């Protein structure tokens, strides 16, 4: 299976802090993960964006 590179963007400050890969499938929901944001200095929800 082919994989896409995706970026994780902080929901508060909109900075792109993390990158990861994901399989190519249609109809998938966007990934939402709580991760540490270096600019906000706290754990915030990060959402998937395209690379």
Buried (B, 14 or more C-beta within 10 A) or exposed (E): EEEEEBBBBBBEEEEEBBEEEEEEEEEEEEEEEEEEBEEBEEEBBBBBEEE
